[in-house]
Amino acid sequence: MTAAASTQKRVWVRVWFGEHVIADYTAVPDLADRYASAMGRRFAGLKVTSDPVPLAPAEPES
């Protein structure tokens, strides 16, 4: 993985059936938006959420 790819913001899209996640996808914002739109059409009655992926904390230097 390149440095640019590892620092690029990512979005976490999930499709919910009640309190259960039935689909889970992480991608760059443009692809995540397309996926969320497609899942919203496919599962019209279910909740689709799109949240930023939290950045992992930096490892302490020894």
PDB file of N, CA, C and O in Angstrom:
ATOM      1  N   MET A   1       0.849  -1.165   0.000  1.00  0.00           N
ATOM      2  CA  MET A   1       0.000   0.000   0.000  1.00  0.00           C
ATOM      3  C   MET A   1       0.895   1.229   0.000  1.00  0.00           C
ATOM      4  O   MET A   1       1.908   1.262   0.700  1.00  0.00           O
ATOM      5  N   THR A   2       0.530   2.232  -0.776  1.00  0.00           N
ATOM      6  CA  THR A   2       1.326   3.449  -0.838  1.00  0.00           C
ATOM      7  C   THR A   2       0.978   4.371   0.310  1.00  0.00           C
ATOM      8  O   THR A   2      -0.058   4.214   0.956  1.00  0.00           O
ATOM      9  N   ALA A   3       1.848   5.332   0.560  1.00  0.00           N
ATOM     10  CA  ALA A   3       1.605   6.282   1.648  1.00  0.00           C
ATOM     11  C   ALA A   3       0.346   7.090   1.394  1.00  0.00           C
ATOM     12  O   ALA A   3      -0.405   7.370   2.328  1.00  0.00           O
ATOM     13  N   ALA A   4       0.099   7.474   0.134  1.00  0.00           N
ATOM     14  CA  ALA A   4      -1.098   8.256  -0.192  1.00  0.00           C
ATOM     15  C   ALA A   4      -2.358   7.454   0.080  1.00  0.00           C
ATOM     16  O   ALA A   4      -3.344   8.001   0.575  1.00  0.00           O
ATOM     17  N   ALA A   5      -2.341   6.176  -0.232  1.00  0.00           N
ATOM     18  CA  ALA A   5      -3.525   5.336  -0.021  1.00  0.00           C
ATOM     19  C   ALA A   5      -3.796   5.130   1.470  1.00  0.00           C
ATOM     20  O   ALA A   5      -4.953   5.054   1.884  1.00  0.00           O
ATOM     21  N   SER A   6      -2.745   5.039   2.272  1.00  0.00           N
ATOM     22  CA  SER A   6      -2.943   4.791   3.694  1.00  0.00           C
ATOM     23  C   SER A   6      -3.428   6.031   4.439  1.00  0.00           C
ATOM     24  O   SER A   6      -4.037   5.904   5.501  1.00  0.00           O
ATOM     25  N   THR A   7      -3.168   7.246   3.900  1.00  0.00           N
ATOM     26  CA  THR A   7      -3.595   8.472   4.573  1.00  0.00           C
ATOM     27  C   THR A   7      -4.911   9.008   4.025  1.00  0.00           C
ATOM     28  O   THR A   7      -5.455   9.970   4.566  1.00  0.00           O
ATOM     29  N   GLN A   8      -5.424   8.411   2.975  1.00  0.00           N
ATOM     30  CA  GLN A   8      -6.668   8.881   2.380  1.00  0.00           C
ATOM     31  C   GLN A   8      -7.844   8.566   3.301  1.00  0.00           C
ATOM     32  O   GLN A   8      -7.912   7.485   3.885  1.00  0.00           O
ATOM     33  N   LYS A   9      -8.768   9.517   3.425  1.00  0.00           N
ATOM     34  CA  LYS A   9      -9.928   9.314   4.282  1.00  0.00           C
ATOM     35  C   LYS A   9     -10.799   8.213   3.717  1.00  0.00           C
ATOM     36  O   LYS A   9     -10.911   8.057   2.501  1.00  0.00           O
ATOM     37  N   ARG A  10     -11.419   7.448   4.608  1.00  0.00           N
ATOM     38  CA  ARG A  10     -12.292   6.360   4.208  1.00  0.00           C
ATOM     39  C   ARG A  10     -13.628   6.514   4.912  1.00  0.00           C
ATOM     40  O   ARG A  10     -13.727   7.150   5.961  1.00  0.00           O
ATOM     41  N   VAL A  11     -14.655   5.919   4.311  1.00  0.00           N
ATOM     42  CA  VAL A  11     -16.011   6.010   4.837  1.00  0.00           C
ATOM     43  C   VAL A  11     -16.528   4.597   5.070  1.00  0.00           C
ATOM     44  O   VAL A  11     -16.274   3.693   4.274  1.00  0.00           O
ATOM     45  N   TRP A  12     -17.246   4.419   6.157  1.00  0.00           N
ATOM     46  CA  TRP A  12     -17.794   3.125   6.550  1.00  0.00           C
ATOM     47  C   TRP A  12     -19.293   3.158   6.305  1.00  0.00           C
ATOM     48  O   TRP A  12     -20.020   3.908   6.957  1.00  0.00           O
ATOM     49  N   VAL A  13     -19.751   2.344   5.364  1.00  0.00           N
ATOM     50  CA  VAL A  13     -21.171   2.265   5.027  1.00  0.00           C
ATOM     51  C   VAL A  13     -21.723   0.960   5.578  1.00  0.00           C
ATOM     52  O   VAL A  13     -21.142  -0.107   5.385  1.00  0.00           O
ATOM     53  N   ARG A  14     -22.861   1.062   6.271  1.00  0.00           N
ATOM     54  CA  ARG A  14     -23.501  -0.131   6.825  1.00  0.00           C
ATOM     55  C   ARG A  14     -24.986  -0.104   6.516  1.00  0.00           C
ATOM     56  O   ARG A  14     -25.612   0.956   6.498  1.00  0.00           O
ATOM     57  N   VAL A  15     -25.546  -1.294   6.270  1.00  0.00           N
ATOM     58  CA  VAL A  15     -26.977  -1.465   6.075  1.00  0.00           C
ATOM     59  C   VAL A  15     -27.498  -2.202   7.301  1.00  0.00           C
ATOM     60  O   VAL A  15     -26.962  -3.237   7.696  1.00  0.00           O
ATOM     61  N   TRP A  16     -28.556  -1.648   7.897  1.00  0.00           N
ATOM     62  CA  TRP A  16     -29.083  -2.162   9.167  1.00  0.00           C
ATOM     63  C   TRP A  16     -30.443  -2.808   8.982  1.00  0.00           C
ATOM     64  O   TRP A  16     -31.312  -2.263   8.301  1.00  0.00           O
ATOM     65  N   PHE A  17     -30.623  -3.966   9.589  1.00  0.00           N
ATOM     66  CA  PHE A  17     -31.929  -4.616   9.713  1.00  0.00           C
ATOM     67  C   PHE A  17     -32.228  -4.589  11.203  1.00  0.00           C
ATOM     68  O   PHE A  17     -31.801  -5.466  11.953  1.00  0.00           O
ATOM     69  N   GLY A  18     -32.968  -3.568  11.619  1.00  0.00           N
ATOM     70  CA  GLY A  18     -33.162  -3.362  13.052  1.00  0.00           C
ATOM     71  C   GLY A  18     -31.841  -2.970  13.676  1.00  0.00           C
ATOM     72  O   GLY A  18     -31.234  -1.974  13.280  1.00  0.00           O
ATOM     73  N   GLU A  19     -31.388  -3.749  14.653  1.00  0.00           N
ATOM     74  CA  GLU A  19     -30.103  -3.466  15.297  1.00  0.00           C
ATOM     75  C   GLU A  19     -28.968  -4.319  14.754  1.00  0.00           C
ATOM     76  O   GLU A  19     -27.867  -4.306  15.305  1.00  0.00           O
ATOM     77  N   HIS A  20     -29.220  -5.058  13.683  1.00  0.00           N
ATOM     78  CA  HIS A  20     -28.221  -5.955  13.105  1.00  0.00           C
ATOM     79  C   HIS A  20     -27.685  -5.399  11.792  1.00  0.00           C
ATOM     80  O   HIS A  20     -28.448  -4.982  10.920  1.00  0.00           O
ATOM     81  N   VAL A  21     -26.359  -5.402  11.665  1.00  0.00           N
ATOM     82  CA  VAL A  21     -25.720  -4.984  10.419  1.00  0.00           C
ATOM     83  C   VAL A  21     -25.760  -6.158   9.450  1.00  0.00           C
ATOM     84  O   VAL A  21     -25.275  -7.245   9.765  1.00  0.00           O
ATOM     85  N   ILE A  22     -26.343  -5.939   8.262  1.00  0.00           N
ATOM     86  CA  ILE A  22     -26.400  -7.020   7.275  1.00  0.00           C
ATOM     87  C   ILE A  22     -25.450  -6.793   6.105  1.00  0.00           C
ATOM     88  O   ILE A  22     -25.205  -7.709   5.320  1.00  0.00           O
ATOM     89  N   ALA A  23     -24.910  -5.572   5.980  1.00  0.00           N
ATOM     90  CA  ALA A  23     -23.909  -5.284   4.951  1.00  0.00           C
ATOM     91  C   ALA A  23     -22.959  -4.243   5.520  1.00  0.00           C
ATOM     92  O   ALA A  23     -23.378  -3.311   6.207  1.00  0.00           O
ATOM     93  N   ASP A  24     -21.680  -4.411   5.228  1.00  0.00           N
ATOM     94  CA  ASP A  24     -20.637  -3.570   5.801  1.00  0.00           C
ATOM     95  C   ASP A  24     -19.599  -3.320   4.715  1.00  0.00           C
ATOM     96  O   ASP A  24     -19.088  -4.269   4.120  1.00  0.00           O
ATOM     97  N   TYR A  25     -19.278  -2.039   4.447  1.00  0.00           N
ATOM     98  CA  TYR A  25     -18.382  -1.704   3.346  1.00  0.00           C
ATOM     99  C   TYR A  25     -17.558  -0.485   3.735  1.00  0.00           C
ATOM    100  O   TYR A  25     -18.095   0.471   4.293  1.00  0.00           O
ATOM    101  N   THR A  26     -16.271  -0.507   3.450  1.00  0.00           N
ATOM    102  CA  THR A  26     -15.382   0.622   3.713  1.00  0.00           C
ATOM    103  C   THR A  26     -14.661   0.976   2.424  1.00  0.00           C
ATOM    104  O   THR A  26     -14.098   0.108   1.756  1.00  0.00           O
ATOM    105  N   ALA A  27     -14.682   2.280   2.076  1.00  0.00           N
ATOM    106  CA  ALA A  27     -14.030   2.721   0.839  1.00  0.00           C
ATOM    107  C   ALA A  27     -13.754   4.221   0.907  1.00  0.00           C
ATOM    108  O   ALA A  27     -14.139   4.895   1.862  1.00  0.00           O
ATOM    109  N   VAL A  28     -13.083   4.726  -0.121  1.00  0.00           N
ATOM    110  CA  VAL A  28     -12.882   6.172  -0.239  1.00  0.00           C
ATOM    111  C   VAL A  28     -14.255   6.818  -0.436  1.00  0.00           C
ATOM    112  O   VAL A  28     -15.182   6.149  -0.893  1.00  0.00           O
ATOM    113  N   PRO A  29     -14.403   8.104  -0.102  1.00  0.00           N
ATOM    114  CA  PRO A  29     -15.723   8.738  -0.108  1.00  0.00           C
ATOM    115  C   PRO A  29     -16.533   8.587  -1.391  1.00  0.00           C
ATOM    116  O   PRO A  29     -17.734   8.327  -1.316  1.00  0.00           O
ATOM    117  N   ASP A  30     -15.930   8.739  -2.553  1.00  0.00           N
ATOM    118  CA  ASP A  30     -16.696   8.634  -3.802  1.00  0.00           C
ATOM    119  C   ASP A  30     -17.305   7.243  -3.982  1.00  0.00           C
ATOM    120  O   ASP A  30     -18.484   7.119  -4.313  1.00  0.00           O
ATOM    121  N   LEU A  31     -16.514   6.211  -3.766  1.00  0.00           N
ATOM    122  CA  LEU A  31     -17.026   4.842  -3.908  1.00  0.00           C
ATOM    123  C   LEU A  31     -18.032   4.509  -2.810  1.00  0.00           C
ATOM    124  O   LEU A  31     -19.014   3.810  -3.060  1.00  0.00           O
ATOM    125  N   ALA A  32     -17.794   5.001  -1.605  1.00  0.00           N
ATOM    126  CA  ALA A  32     -18.713   4.748  -0.500  1.00  0.00           C
ATOM    127  C   ALA A  32     -20.073   5.397  -0.765  1.00  0.00           C
ATOM    128  O   ALA A  32     -21.107   4.809  -0.449  1.00  0.00           O
ATOM    129  N   ASP A  33     -20.082   6.596  -1.339  1.00  0.00           N
ATOM    130  CA  ASP A  33     -21.350   7.255  -1.676  1.00  0.00           C
ATOM    131  C   ASP A  33     -22.126   6.468  -2.723  1.00  0.00           C
ATOM    132  O   ASP A  33     -23.345   6.325  -2.623  1.00  0.00           O
ATOM    133  N   ARG A  34     -21.419   5.960  -3.725  1.00  0.00           N
ATOM    134  CA  ARG A  34     -22.078   5.143  -4.752  1.00  0.00           C
ATOM    135  C   ARG A  34     -22.664   3.877  -4.148  1.00  0.00           C
ATOM    136  O   ARG A  34     -23.782   3.481  -4.480  1.00  0.00           O
ATOM    137  N   TYR A  35     -21.904   3.242  -3.256  1.00  0.00           N
ATOM    138  CA  TYR A  35     -22.366   2.017  -2.602  1.00  0.00           C
ATOM    139  C   TYR A  35     -23.588   2.310  -1.727  1.00  0.00           C
ATOM    140  O   TYR A  35     -24.567   1.565  -1.759  1.00  0.00           O
ATOM    141  N   ALA A  36     -23.529   3.395  -0.946  1.00  0.00           N
ATOM    142  CA  ALA A  36     -24.651   3.750  -0.074  1.00  0.00           C
ATOM    143  C   ALA A  36     -25.911   4.014  -0.894  1.00  0.00           C
ATOM    144  O   ALA A  36     -27.002   3.601  -0.499  1.00  0.00           O
ATOM    145  N   SER A  37     -25.775   4.691  -2.019  1.00  0.00           N
ATOM    146  CA  SER A  37     -26.928   4.948  -2.889  1.00  0.00           C
ATOM    147  C   SER A  37     -27.499   3.645  -3.433  1.00  0.00           C
ATOM    148  O   SER A  37     -28.715   3.454  -3.450  1.00  0.00           O
ATOM    149  N   ALA A  38     -26.631   2.759  -3.872  1.00  0.00           N
ATOM    150  CA  ALA A  38     -27.080   1.472  -4.414  1.00  0.00           C
ATOM    151  C   ALA A  38     -27.773   0.631  -3.342  1.00  0.00           C
ATOM    152  O   ALA A  38     -28.802   0.012  -3.612  1.00  0.00           O
ATOM    153  N   MET A  39     -27.220   0.604  -2.138  1.00  0.00           N
ATOM    154  CA  MET A  39     -27.827  -0.170  -1.058  1.00  0.00           C
ATOM    155  C   MET A  39     -29.156   0.444  -0.615  1.00  0.00           C
ATOM    156  O   MET A  39     -30.080  -0.272  -0.230  1.00  0.00           O
ATOM    157  N   GLY A  40     -29.244   1.772  -0.673  1.00  0.00           N
ATOM    158  CA  GLY A  40     -30.496   2.436  -0.346  1.00  0.00           C
ATOM    159  C   GLY A  40     -31.604   2.069  -1.317  1.00  0.00           C
ATOM    160  O   GLY A  40     -32.761   1.926  -0.919  1.00  0.00           O
ATOM    161  N   ARG A  41     -31.255   1.914  -2.597  1.00  0.00           N
ATOM    162  CA  ARG A  41     -32.240   1.479  -3.600  1.00  0.00           C
ATOM    163  C   ARG A  41     -32.565   0.000  -3.427  1.00  0.00           C
ATOM    164  O   ARG A  41     -33.725  -0.398  -3.532  1.00  0.00           O
ATOM    165  N   ARG A  42     -31.558  -0.806  -3.164  1.00  0.00           N
ATOM    166  CA  ARG A  42     -31.739  -2.252  -3.052  1.00  0.00           C
ATOM    167  C   ARG A  42     -32.551  -2.632  -1.816  1.00  0.00           C
ATOM    168  O   ARG A  42     -33.406  -3.516  -1.871  1.00  0.00           O
ATOM    169  N   PHE A  43     -32.273  -1.953  -0.700  1.00  0.00           N
ATOM    170  CA  PHE A  43     -32.936  -2.244   0.571  1.00  0.00           C
ATOM    171  C   PHE A  43     -33.693  -0.988   1.016  1.00  0.00           C
ATOM    172  O   PHE A  43     -33.344  -0.370   2.021  1.00  0.00           O
ATOM    173  N   ALA A  44     -34.718  -0.622   0.269  1.00  0.00           N
ATOM    174  CA  ALA A  44     -35.425   0.651   0.449  1.00  0.00           C
ATOM    175  C   ALA A  44     -35.992   0.842   1.852  1.00  0.00           C
ATOM    176  O   ALA A  44     -36.059   1.978   2.322  1.00  0.00           O
ATOM    177  N   GLY A  45     -36.393  -0.199   2.524  1.00  0.00           N
ATOM    178  CA  GLY A  45     -36.994  -0.055   3.843  1.00  0.00           C
ATOM    179  C   GLY A  45     -36.009  -0.076   4.994  1.00  0.00           C
ATOM    180  O   GLY A  45     -36.404   0.108   6.145  1.00  0.00           O
ATOM    181  N   LEU A  46     -34.729  -0.298   4.709  1.00  0.00           N
ATOM    182  CA  LEU A  46     -33.734  -0.426   5.776  1.00  0.00           C
ATOM    183  C   LEU A  46     -32.895   0.842   5.913  1.00  0.00           C
ATOM    184  O   LEU A  46     -32.768   1.632   4.978  1.00  0.00           O
ATOM    185  N   LYS A  47     -32.333   1.009   7.097  1.00  0.00           N
ATOM    186  CA  LYS A  47     -31.478   2.164   7.358  1.00  0.00           C
ATOM    187  C   LYS A  47     -30.083   1.903   6.788  1.00  0.00           C
ATOM    188  O   LYS A  47     -29.503   0.837   6.992  1.00  0.00           O
ATOM    189  N   VAL A  48     -29.556   2.903   6.066  1.00  0.00           N
ATOM    190  CA  VAL A  48     -28.197   2.854   5.528  1.00  0.00           C
ATOM    191  C   VAL A  48     -27.436   4.009   6.156  1.00  0.00           C
ATOM    192  O   VAL A  48     -27.831   5.167   6.019  1.00  0.00           O
ATOM    193  N   THR A  49     -26.331   3.692   6.853  1.00  0.00           N
ATOM    194  CA  THR A  49     -25.526   4.741   7.480  1.00  0.00           C
ATOM    195  C   THR A  49     -24.179   4.862   6.781  1.00  0.00           C
ATOM    196  O   THR A  49     -23.655   3.898   6.223  1.00  0.00           O
ATOM    197  N   SER A  50     -23.639   6.062   6.827  1.00  0.00           N
ATOM    198  CA  SER A  50     -22.347   6.351   6.227  1.00  0.00           C
ATOM    199  C   SER A  50     -21.570   7.215   7.221  1.00  0.00           C
ATOM    200  O   SER A  50     -21.938   8.364   7.468  1.00  0.00           O
ATOM    201  N   ASP A  51     -20.495   6.660   7.790  1.00  0.00           N
ATOM    202  CA  ASP A  51     -19.717   7.348   8.819  1.00  0.00           C
ATOM    203  C   ASP A  51     -18.235   7.334   8.454  1.00  0.00           C
ATOM    204  O   ASP A  51     -17.760   6.395   7.815  1.00  0.00           O
ATOM    205  N   PRO A  52     -17.499   8.381   8.862  1.00  0.00           N
ATOM    206  CA  PRO A  52     -16.048   8.344   8.630  1.00  0.00           C
ATOM    207  C   PRO A  52     -15.404   7.226   9.448  1.00  0.00           C
ATOM    208  O   PRO A  52     -15.805   6.965  10.582  1.00  0.00           O
ATOM    209  N   VAL A  53     -14.422   6.583   8.872  1.00  0.00           N
ATOM    210  CA  VAL A  53     -13.682   5.535   9.588  1.00  0.00           C
ATOM    211  C   VAL A  53     -12.736   6.227  10.559  1.00  0.00           C
ATOM    212  O   VAL A  53     -11.951   7.085  10.154  1.00  0.00           O
ATOM    213  N   PRO A  54     -12.802   5.863  11.837  1.00  0.00           N
ATOM    214  CA  PRO A  54     -11.892   6.496  12.805  1.00  0.00           C
ATOM    215  C   PRO A  54     -10.442   6.143  12.486  1.00  0.00           C
ATOM    216  O   PRO A  54     -10.132   5.013  12.110  1.00  0.00           O
ATOM    217  N   LEU A  55      -9.571   7.119  12.640  1.00  0.00           N
ATOM    218  CA  LEU A  55      -8.150   6.872  12.406  1.00  0.00           C
ATOM    219  C   LEU A  55      -7.585   6.068  13.556  1.00  0.00           C
ATOM    220  O   LEU A  55      -7.916   6.308  14.717  1.00  0.00           O
ATOM    221  N   ALA A  56      -6.733   5.115  13.230  1.00  0.00           N
ATOM    222  CA  ALA A  56      -6.089   4.295  14.258  1.00  0.00           C
ATOM    223  C   ALA A  56      -5.084   5.172  15.012  1.00  0.00           C
ATOM    224  O   ALA A  56      -4.380   5.975  14.400  1.00  0.00           O
ATOM    225  N   PRO A  57      -5.018   5.023  16.305  1.00  0.00           N
ATOM    226  CA  PRO A  57      -4.033   5.816  17.062  1.00  0.00           C
ATOM    227  C   PRO A  57      -2.615   5.434  16.656  1.00  0.00           C
ATOM    228  O   PRO A  57      -2.334   4.273  16.359  1.00  0.00           O
ATOM    229  N   ALA A  58      -1.746   6.401  16.649  1.00  0.00           N
ATOM    230  CA  ALA A  58      -0.353   6.147  16.285  1.00  0.00           C
ATOM    231  C   ALA A  58       0.297   5.287  17.359  1.00  0.00           C
ATOM    232  O   ALA A  58       0.047   5.461  18.552  1.00  0.00           O
ATOM    233  N   GLU A  59       1.138   4.353  16.915  1.00  0.00           N
ATOM    234  CA  GLU A  59       1.853   3.500  17.863  1.00  0.00           C
ATOM    235  C   GLU A  59       2.956   4.305  18.532  1.00  0.00           C
ATOM    236  O   GLU A  59       3.667   5.055  17.862  1.00  0.00           O
ATOM    237  N   PRO A  60       3.109   4.161  19.842  1.00  0.00           N
ATOM    238  CA  PRO A  60       4.174   4.911  20.528  1.00  0.00           C
ATOM    239  C   PRO A  60       5.548   4.419  20.070  1.00  0.00           C
ATOM    240  O   PRO A  60       5.766   3.233  19.821  1.00  0.00           O
ATOM    241  N   GLU A  61       6.446   5.370  19.972  1.00  0.00           N
ATOM    242  CA  GLU A  61       7.817   5.011  19.574  1.00  0.00           C
ATOM    243  C   GLU A  61       8.564   4.463  20.788  1.00  0.00           C
ATOM    244  O   GLU A  61       8.413   4.957  21.906  1.00  0.00           O
ATOM    245  N   SER A  62       9.361   3.449  20.547  1.00  0.00           N
ATOM    246  CA  SER A  62      10.113   2.827  21.666  1.00  0.00           C
ATOM    247  C   SER A  62      11.433   3.499  21.852  1.00  0.00           C
ATOM    248  O   SER A  62      12.200   3.119  22.737  1.00  0.00           O
TER     249      SER A  62
END
